[in-house]
Amino acid sequence: MSEVKKLKFFSGGSFIESKTQNYLDAYDPSTGAVIAKVPCCTEAEVESTIAAAKSAYPLWSATPVVKRVQVLYKLRDLLHEHLDELTYLVAQENGKAWSEAQGDVLKAIEGTENAITAPAIMMGESLKDTSKGFDTVLYRESLGVFAGIIPFNFPAMIPMGWMAPMCIATGNTIVMKAATFTPQSALRIAELYKEAGLPDGVLNIVTCSRKEAEIFLNHPDIKGVSFVGSTKVGLHIYSTAAKNGKRVQALCEAKNHALVLEDAPIKRTAAGIINAAFGCAGERCMALPVVVVQESIADNLVAEIVSQAKNLQVGPAYDKSTALGPVINADHQKWVEDCIQKGIDEGAKLVLDGRGCKVPGYENGFYVGPTIFDHVTPDMSIGDFEIFGPVLCIKRVKNFEEGITLMNKNKFANGSVIFTGSGYYAREFARRTDGGMVGVNVGIPVPIGFFPFAGHKNSFFGDLHCLGKDGMRFYTESKVVTTRWFDEEESQKEKVSTWDGTI
């Protein structure tokens, strides 16, 4: 058994023990054991952390961008150096399989490398002689203190790949609320930021409840909020913070669909679906929980998916042979199993049942095996709301038109996928789908970090997505400067011509 850690929050460059009496349990999902006591920081502690970020802002924003990114260069090297340690932390506190946990950290590194390009992508525009003797230049400048609200499912990538690097590189400071279930990865990387030379107060991390996090939405010193989580909470954050004049990017729920046409290769398509549906135990907003398949190949595809799913090794996160790890905690395990029962009650055909999954030696872990429903119809809610677990729904359609119409009726539009050998249908799908991130024979169409993570409809609220140039624009504002310089010789002539001889 690992020692239960009593965690501290990170404010103004120091780890501080909270004065709260309210500590929450964080679990190792693989074993079911408590591994950390997480403080619910007080309102005063959240306020003081925002003050620390505000205090650090003037000097940090005045630091040239080419010097700011030197910290990120050093951090990138430290992240590589500590890759195995950080991978273990993610696997232990989140439960995703080792290779997936490593991918989480590598995505944090990718986001850091993306932010290192800030000197290039922050460059503005200029035009000489906008009028005779007038020149105009557009600059991009930082705004101040930002807040980040982090979900449990990607404890390294989202705070330390999506939020912090670009915010910091562009000259802002940030206060992040780490997820109660998975705070240790972000806190450890905060230590590495300090080791890389980041000044105190530029990066800060608190752990608290929604009540204390509400401070971010109303505090006059917070210029913007970046959020990843449920649509209900995201809509509240968006409406409240925007009402207070803050920038918001709220990345929310999804129910991503794939359309499989009859010309798609069965085995390869099934393998792509398995990876997309059951990777990270389905706990990712770019998971693939619904497959819309053309009826002519449906029986064969479903049989192949079930066959491959049965061969997935369910086990603890830190066993490198594990393909499917546990879900985050006991409450979520029950939620997923209740959703499976709901699908049965609605009349969907359960062709693979993952309930009651037990792993020898890890019987107290929060495991749900791969679960597959067939013949899910549009009137069944199981195919429309986000379960966030290893549950796959199969919907059958006659043709492309019926398939894309069905997909676009869903209220979420994070991502969408087509499996086909037809260039015509692939192009038509990319043009007509509501999904913000589109895959053609790619089950998880998450773009590399130089492009935005671009959800649509109820999957995103805001104007500027995270990552890429969108991310840079979110953390900066434009300033347009028009100048006019007078010729010195002409100025002297003007003085002589206008002098009336009076002393």
C-alpha positions as CSV (number, residue, x, y, z in Angstrom):
1,M,0.0,0.0,0.0
2,S,1.3,3.5,-0.9
3,E,1.5,6.1,1.8
4,V,-1.5,8.4,1.8
5,K,-0.2,11.9,0.9
6,K,-1.6,15.1,2.4
7,L,-1.5,17.5,-0.5
8,K,-0.7,21.2,-0.4
9,F,-1.7,23.9,-2.9
10,F,0.8,25.8,-5.0
11,S,0.6,29.6,-4.7
12,G,3.2,32.3,-5.3
13,G,5.9,29.8,-6.0
14,S,5.5,27.8,-2.7
15,F,3.6,24.7,-1.6
16,I,1.3,25.8,1.2
17,E,-0.7,23.7,3.6
18,S,-4.3,24.7,3.6
19,K,-6.1,25.9,6.7
20,T,-9.3,24.1,5.6
21,Q,-10.8,21.3,7.7
22,N,-12.2,19.8,4.6
23,Y,-10.0,17.3,2.8
24,L,-11.3,15.0,0.1
25,D,-10.1,11.5,-0.9
26,A,-8.3,10.8,-4.1
27,Y,-8.2,7.2,-5.1
28,D,-6.0,4.8,-7.1
29,P,-8.7,3.5,-9.5
30,S,-6.7,0.3,-10.2
31,T,-6.8,-0.8,-6.5
32,G,-9.6,1.3,-5.0
33,A,-7.3,2.5,-2.3
34,V,-7.1,6.1,-1.1
35,I,-3.7,7.6,-2.2
36,A,-4.1,11.3,-1.3
37,K,-6.0,13.7,0.9
38,V,-6.9,16.8,-1.2
39,P,-7.5,20.1,0.5
40,C,-10.6,22.1,-0.4
41,C,-9.0,25.5,-0.2
42,T,-10.8,28.3,1.5
43,E,-12.1,31.3,-0.3
44,A,-9.4,33.4,1.3
45,E,-6.7,31.0,0.0
46,V,-8.2,31.2,-3.6
47,E,-8.3,35.0,-3.2
48,S,-4.7,35.2,-2.0
49,T,-3.5,33.0,-4.9
50,I,-5.2,35.3,-7.4
51,A,-3.4,38.2,-5.7
52,A,-0.1,36.3,-6.0
53,A,-0.7,35.9,-9.8
54,K,-1.7,39.6,-10.1
55,S,1.5,40.6,-8.3
56,A,3.7,38.5,-10.6
57,Y,2.0,39.8,-13.8
58,P,3.8,43.3,-14.3
59,L,7.3,41.9,-14.3
60,W,6.4,38.8,-16.2
61,S,4.5,40.6,-18.9
62,A,7.4,43.1,-19.3
63,T,9.8,40.2,-19.8
64,P,10.6,39.8,-23.6
65,V,8.7,36.9,-25.1
66,V,12.0,35.4,-26.4
67,K,13.1,35.2,-22.8
68,R,9.8,33.9,-21.5
69,V,9.9,30.9,-23.8
70,Q,13.4,30.0,-22.5
71,V,11.6,28.7,-19.4
72,L,9.5,26.5,-21.7
73,Y,12.6,25.2,-23.4
74,K,14.0,24.1,-20.1
75,L,10.6,22.7,-19.0
76,R,10.3,20.6,-22.1
77,D,13.7,19.0,-21.3
78,L,12.6,18.3,-17.7
79,L,9.3,16.8,-18.9
80,H,11.3,14.3,-21.1
81,E,13.7,13.6,-18.2
82,H,10.8,12.8,-15.8
83,L,8.6,11.1,-18.4
84,D,8.4,7.7,-16.6
85,E,7.7,9.4,-13.2
86,L,5.0,11.5,-14.7
87,T,3.5,8.6,-16.6
88,Y,3.3,6.6,-13.4
89,L,1.6,9.6,-11.6
90,V,-1.1,9.9,-14.3
91,A,-1.6,6.1,-14.5
92,Q,-1.9,5.9,-10.7
93,E,-4.3,8.7,-10.1
94,N,-6.4,8.5,-13.3
95,G,-6.4,4.8,-14.1
96,K,-5.7,4.9,-17.8
97,A,-3.4,2.3,-19.2
98,W,0.4,2.9,-19.2
99,S,0.7,3.8,-22.9
100,E,-2.3,6.1,-22.6
101,A,-0.8,7.8,-19.5
102,Q,2.4,8.3,-21.3
103,G,0.5,9.8,-24.2
104,D,-1.1,12.2,-21.7
105,V,2.3,13.5,-20.7
106,L,3.6,13.6,-24.3
107,K,0.6,15.7,-25.2
108,A,1.7,18.1,-22.4
109,I,5.1,18.2,-24.0
110,E,3.5,18.9,-27.4
111,G,1.6,21.8,-25.9
112,T,4.7,23.2,-24.4
113,E,6.5,23.0,-27.7
114,N,3.6,24.7,-29.4
115,A,3.8,27.6,-26.9
116,I,7.6,27.9,-27.6
117,T,6.6,29.2,-31.0
118,A,5.0,32.3,-29.3
119,P,7.6,34.7,-30.6
120,A,6.6,33.8,-34.1
121,I,2.8,33.5,-33.8
122,M,2.5,36.6,-31.6
123,M,3.9,38.7,-34.4
124,G,1.5,41.4,-35.5
125,E,1.0,43.2,-38.8
126,S,2.2,46.6,-40.2
127,L,1.5,48.8,-43.1
128,K,3.7,51.8,-44.1
129,D,2.1,54.9,-45.4
130,T,-1.5,54.1,-44.5
131,S,-1.8,57.8,-45.4
132,K,1.0,60.1,-46.5
133,G,3.5,60.1,-43.6
134,F,1.4,57.7,-41.4
135,D,2.4,54.1,-40.5
136,T,0.2,51.6,-38.7
137,V,1.3,48.6,-36.6
138,L,-0.7,45.9,-34.9
139,Y,0.8,44.3,-31.7
140,R,-0.5,41.5,-29.6
141,E,-0.2,42.0,-25.9
142,S,-1.0,40.0,-22.7
143,L,-4.0,40.8,-20.6
144,G,-3.3,39.8,-17.0
145,V,-4.4,36.9,-14.8
146,F,-6.3,33.9,-16.3
147,A,-8.1,31.0,-14.5
148,G,-8.1,27.4,-15.6
149,I,-10.6,24.8,-14.4
150,I,-9.3,21.3,-15.1
151,P,-11.2,17.9,-15.5
152,F,-10.0,14.6,-14.1
153,N,-9.5,12.7,-17.4
154,F,-6.3,14.3,-18.7
155,P,-4.4,15.5,-15.6
156,A,-1.2,16.4,-17.5
157,M,-2.2,17.3,-21.0
158,I,-5.1,19.7,-20.2
159,P,-3.5,21.9,-17.5
160,M,0.1,21.6,-18.7
161,G,-0.4,21.3,-22.4
162,W,-3.5,23.2,-23.2
163,M,-3.8,25.9,-20.6
164,A,-0.6,27.0,-18.9
165,P,2.1,27.0,-21.6
166,M,0.4,29.4,-24.1
167,C,-1.0,31.6,-21.3
168,I,2.5,31.9,-19.8
169,A,4.4,32.3,-23.1
170,T,2.2,35.2,-24.1
171,G,3.0,37.1,-20.9
172,N,0.0,36.3,-18.6
173,T,-0.1,34.6,-15.3
174,I,-2.5,31.8,-14.3
175,V,-4.4,30.2,-11.4
176,M,-5.6,26.7,-12.1
177,K,-8.1,24.6,-10.1
178,A,-6.9,21.0,-10.3
179,A,-9.4,18.2,-10.4
180,T,-10.0,16.8,-6.9
181,F,-9.6,13.2,-8.2
182,T,-6.4,13.8,-10.1
183,P,-4.3,16.8,-8.8
184,Q,-0.9,15.3,-8.3
185,S,0.3,15.3,-11.9
186,A,-0.3,19.0,-12.3
187,L,1.3,19.8,-8.9
188,R,4.4,17.8,-9.8
189,I,4.7,19.6,-13.1
190,A,4.4,22.9,-11.2
191,E,7.5,21.9,-9.4
192,L,9.3,21.3,-12.7
193,Y,8.2,24.8,-13.9
194,K,9.8,26.3,-10.8
195,E,13.0,24.2,-11.5
196,A,13.0,25.5,-15.1
197,G,13.2,29.1,-13.7
198,L,9.6,30.3,-13.9
199,P,9.2,33.3,-11.5
200,D,7.1,32.9,-8.4
201,G,3.4,33.6,-8.9
202,V,3.3,33.1,-12.7
203,L,1.8,29.6,-12.3
204,N,-0.4,28.7,-9.4
205,I,-2.6,25.6,-8.6
206,V,-5.4,25.3,-6.0
207,T,-7.8,22.5,-5.2
208,C,-11.3,23.5,-4.1
209,S,-15.0,22.9,-4.6
210,R,-17.2,24.5,-7.2
211,K,-18.2,27.1,-4.5
212,E,-14.7,28.4,-4.2
213,A,-14.1,28.1,-8.0
214,E,-17.0,30.5,-8.5
215,I,-14.7,33.2,-7.4
216,F,-12.9,33.0,-10.8
217,L,-16.1,33.9,-12.6
218,N,-16.7,37.1,-10.7
219,H,-13.2,38.3,-9.6
220,P,-12.3,41.6,-11.2
221,D,-8.6,40.6,-11.6
222,I,-9.4,37.5,-13.7
223,K,-9.4,38.4,-17.3
224,G,-10.5,35.0,-18.8
225,V,-11.4,31.5,-17.9
226,S,-10.5,28.2,-19.7
227,F,-12.7,25.3,-18.7
228,V,-13.0,21.6,-19.6
229,G,-15.9,19.6,-18.2
230,S,-19.6,19.0,-18.4
231,T,-21.9,21.0,-20.6
232,K,-24.1,22.0,-17.7
233,V,-21.2,23.5,-15.8
234,G,-19.6,24.9,-18.9
235,L,-22.7,26.8,-19.9
236,H,-22.9,28.3,-16.4
237,I,-19.2,29.3,-16.5
238,Y,-19.6,30.8,-20.0
239,S,-22.7,32.8,-19.1
240,T,-21.5,34.0,-15.7
241,A,-18.0,34.9,-16.7
242,A,-19.0,36.5,-20.0
243,K,-21.6,38.6,-18.2
244,N,-18.7,39.9,-16.1
245,G,-16.7,40.9,-19.2
246,K,-14.3,37.9,-19.1
247,R,-13.1,35.8,-22.0
248,V,-14.2,32.2,-21.9
249,Q,-13.4,29.0,-23.7
250,A,-15.6,26.2,-22.3
251,L,-14.9,22.7,-23.8
252,C,-17.7,20.5,-22.9
253,E,-19.4,17.1,-23.4
254,A,-19.5,15.1,-26.6
255,K,-21.3,12.1,-28.2
256,N,-19.0,11.6,-31.2
257,H,-20.3,9.5,-34.0
258,A,-18.6,7.5,-36.7
259,L,-20.3,6.6,-40.1
260,V,-19.1,3.3,-41.6
261,L,-19.9,2.8,-45.2
262,E,-20.1,-0.6,-46.9
263,D,-16.8,-0.1,-48.7
264,A,-14.8,0.2,-45.5
265,P,-12.4,-2.7,-44.7
266,I,-14.0,-4.6,-41.8
267,K,-11.0,-5.7,-39.7
268,R,-9.1,-2.5,-39.9
269,T,-12.2,-0.4,-39.3
270,A,-13.1,-2.5,-36.3
271,A,-9.6,-2.0,-34.9
272,G,-9.9,1.7,-35.2
273,I,-13.3,1.7,-33.5
274,I,-12.0,-0.4,-30.6
275,N,-9.2,2.0,-30.0
276,A,-11.4,5.0,-30.2
277,A,-14.3,3.6,-28.2
278,F,-12.5,1.9,-25.3
279,G,-9.2,3.8,-25.0
280,C,-8.8,5.6,-21.7
281,A,-11.8,3.6,-20.6
282,G,-14.0,5.9,-22.7
283,E,-13.2,8.8,-20.4
284,R,-12.3,11.3,-23.1
285,C,-14.3,13.9,-24.9
286,M,-12.9,12.6,-28.2
287,A,-13.9,9.0,-27.5
288,L,-16.1,7.3,-30.1
289,P,-19.2,6.0,-28.3
290,V,-21.5,5.7,-31.3
291,V,-21.0,3.9,-34.6
292,V,-23.5,4.5,-37.4
293,V,-23.1,1.6,-39.8
294,Q,-24.5,0.8,-43.2
295,E,-26.9,-2.1,-42.9
296,S,-25.3,-4.2,-45.6
297,I,-22.2,-4.7,-43.5
298,A,-23.6,-4.2,-40.0
299,D,-23.7,-7.9,-38.9
300,N,-20.1,-8.5,-40.1
301,L,-18.8,-5.3,-38.5
302,V,-20.5,-5.9,-35.2
303,A,-19.3,-9.5,-35.0
304,E,-15.7,-8.3,-35.6
305,I,-15.9,-5.5,-33.1
306,V,-17.2,-7.9,-30.4
307,S,-14.5,-10.4,-31.2
308,Q,-11.7,-7.8,-30.9
309,A,-13.3,-6.3,-27.8
310,K,-13.3,-9.6,-26.0
311,N,-9.6,-9.8,-26.5
312,L,-8.9,-6.5,-24.7
313,Q,-6.9,-7.1,-21.5
314,V,-8.6,-5.3,-18.6
315,G,-6.2,-4.6,-15.7
316,P,-4.4,-2.1,-13.6
317,A,-3.0,1.0,-15.1
318,Y,0.7,0.4,-14.4
319,D,0.7,-3.1,-15.9
320,K,2.1,-2.3,-19.4
321,S,0.1,-5.2,-20.9
322,T,-3.2,-3.6,-19.9
323,A,-5.3,-2.4,-22.7
324,L,-8.3,-1.2,-20.7
325,G,-7.9,0.3,-17.3
326,P,-10.5,1.2,-14.6
327,V,-12.8,4.2,-14.6
328,I,-12.1,7.0,-12.2
329,N,-14.0,6.0,-9.0
330,A,-16.7,3.9,-7.5
331,D,-19.4,6.6,-8.1
332,H,-18.6,6.8,-11.8
333,Q,-18.4,3.0,-12.1
334,K,-22.0,2.8,-10.8
335,W,-23.0,5.6,-13.2
336,V,-21.7,3.7,-16.2
337,E,-23.3,0.4,-15.0
338,D,-26.6,2.3,-14.5
339,C,-26.4,3.6,-18.0
340,I,-25.9,0.1,-19.3
341,Q,-29.0,-1.0,-17.5
342,K,-30.8,2.0,-19.0
343,G,-29.8,0.8,-22.5
344,I,-31.3,-2.6,-21.8
345,D,-34.5,-1.1,-20.4
346,E,-34.8,1.1,-23.6
347,G,-34.6,-2.0,-25.7
348,A,-31.1,-1.9,-27.2
349,K,-29.5,-5.3,-27.8
350,L,-26.6,-5.8,-25.4
351,V,-24.1,-8.0,-27.3
352,L,-21.2,-7.5,-24.8
353,D,-21.7,-6.8,-21.1
354,G,-18.9,-5.2,-19.1
355,R,-20.6,-5.0,-15.8
356,G,-19.3,-7.0,-12.8
357,C,-15.8,-7.0,-14.2
358,K,-13.2,-8.2,-11.7
359,V,-9.4,-8.3,-12.1
360,P,-7.6,-10.9,-10.1
361,G,-5.5,-9.3,-7.4
362,Y,-7.3,-5.9,-7.9
363,E,-10.9,-6.8,-6.9
364,N,-11.5,-3.4,-5.3
365,G,-10.6,-1.5,-8.4
366,F,-13.2,0.4,-10.4
367,Y,-13.4,-1.7,-13.5
368,V,-16.0,-1.8,-16.3
369,G,-15.3,-4.1,-19.2
370,P,-15.9,-3.3,-22.8
371,T,-19.7,-3.0,-23.4
372,I,-21.4,-3.0,-26.8
373,F,-25.1,-2.3,-27.7
374,D,-26.5,-3.1,-31.1
375,H,-29.7,-1.8,-32.8
376,V,-29.7,1.5,-30.9
377,T,-32.5,3.6,-32.4
378,P,-32.9,7.4,-32.4
379,D,-35.6,7.2,-29.7
380,M,-33.1,5.6,-27.2
381,S,-31.3,8.1,-24.9
382,I,-28.4,5.7,-24.5
383,G,-27.1,6.8,-27.9
384,D,-27.5,10.5,-27.3
385,F,-26.0,11.5,-23.9
386,E,-22.4,11.2,-22.8
387,I,-21.7,8.1,-20.6
388,F,-18.0,8.7,-20.4
389,G,-17.2,5.1,-20.1
390,P,-16.3,2.0,-22.2
391,V,-19.7,1.7,-23.8
392,L,-20.2,1.6,-27.5
393,C,-23.6,2.0,-29.3
394,I,-24.3,0.7,-32.8
395,K,-26.9,2.5,-34.9
396,R,-27.9,1.0,-38.3
397,V,-28.7,3.1,-41.4
398,K,-29.5,2.4,-45.1
399,N,-27.1,4.8,-46.7
400,F,-24.8,7.9,-46.4
401,E,-27.7,10.4,-46.4
402,E,-29.5,8.7,-43.6
403,G,-26.3,8.3,-41.7
404,I,-25.1,11.9,-41.8
405,T,-28.6,13.2,-41.1
406,L,-28.8,11.0,-38.0
407,M,-25.4,12.1,-36.8
408,N,-26.1,15.8,-37.2
409,K,-29.3,15.6,-35.1
410,N,-27.1,15.1,-32.0
411,K,-26.8,18.2,-29.8
412,F,-23.0,17.6,-29.4
413,A,-20.5,18.1,-32.2
414,N,-17.0,17.7,-30.8
415,G,-15.7,15.3,-33.4
416,S,-17.1,13.0,-36.2
417,V,-15.6,10.3,-38.3
418,I,-16.2,8.4,-41.5
419,F,-14.7,5.1,-42.5
420,T,-14.8,4.7,-46.3
421,G,-12.8,4.1,-49.4
422,S,-14.7,6.6,-51.4
423,G,-13.1,10.0,-51.9
424,Y,-16.5,11.5,-52.9
425,Y,-18.2,10.5,-49.7
426,A,-15.2,11.4,-47.6
427,R,-15.2,14.9,-49.0
428,E,-18.9,15.2,-48.8
429,F,-18.8,14.1,-45.1
430,A,-16.1,16.6,-44.2
431,R,-18.2,19.4,-45.8
432,R,-21.5,18.5,-44.3
433,T,-20.8,17.1,-40.8
434,D,-21.4,19.3,-37.8
435,G,-18.3,17.9,-36.0
436,G,-15.6,20.4,-35.3
437,M,-12.8,17.8,-35.6
438,V,-13.3,15.4,-38.5
439,G,-11.6,12.1,-39.1
440,V,-11.5,10.3,-42.5
441,N,-10.5,6.7,-41.6
442,V,-9.1,8.1,-38.3
443,G,-11.0,7.1,-35.2
444,I,-9.8,9.8,-32.9
445,P,-9.3,12.9,-35.1
446,V,-7.5,15.0,-32.4
447,P,-5.3,17.4,-34.3
448,I,-1.7,18.2,-33.4
449,G,-1.4,21.1,-31.0
450,F,-0.6,23.6,-33.8
451,F,-4.3,23.4,-34.8
452,P,-7.2,24.4,-32.5
453,F,-9.2,21.8,-30.5
454,A,-12.4,22.8,-32.2
455,G,-15.7,21.5,-30.9
456,H,-19.1,22.8,-32.0
457,K,-22.7,23.1,-30.8
458,N,-23.1,22.1,-27.2
459,S,-19.6,20.8,-27.1
460,F,-18.1,24.3,-26.9
461,F,-19.0,27.7,-25.7
462,G,-16.8,30.7,-26.6
463,D,-15.3,32.4,-29.7
464,L,-11.7,31.1,-29.6
465,H,-10.7,27.5,-29.1
466,C,-7.7,26.3,-27.2
467,L,-4.4,25.5,-28.9
468,G,-2.9,26.8,-32.1
469,K,-3.4,30.4,-33.2
470,D,-6.8,30.4,-31.5
471,G,-5.1,29.7,-28.2
472,M,-2.6,32.5,-28.7
473,R,-5.5,34.9,-29.6
474,F,-7.5,33.9,-26.5
475,Y,-4.6,34.9,-24.2
476,T,-3.7,38.1,-26.0
477,E,-5.4,41.3,-27.2
478,S,-4.5,43.4,-30.2
479,K,-3.3,47.0,-30.0
480,V,-3.1,49.1,-33.2
481,V,-0.6,52.0,-33.2
482,T,-0.6,54.7,-35.8
483,T,2.4,57.0,-36.0
484,R,3.4,60.1,-37.9
485,W,6.9,61.5,-37.9
486,F,7.6,65.0,-39.2
487,D,10.7,65.7,-41.3
488,E,13.1,67.8,-39.3
489,E,14.1,70.0,-42.2
490,E,10.4,70.7,-43.1
491,S,9.8,71.5,-39.4
492,Q,12.5,74.1,-39.4
493,K,11.2,75.7,-42.6
494,E,7.7,75.8,-41.0
495,K,9.1,77.6,-37.9
496,V,10.9,80.3,-40.1
497,S,7.9,80.8,-42.3
498,T,5.5,81.4,-39.5
499,W,7.8,83.6,-37.2
500,D,6.5,87.1,-37.0
501,G,9.7,88.6,-35.5
502,T,8.2,89.0,-32.0
503,I,10.5,88.1,-29.1
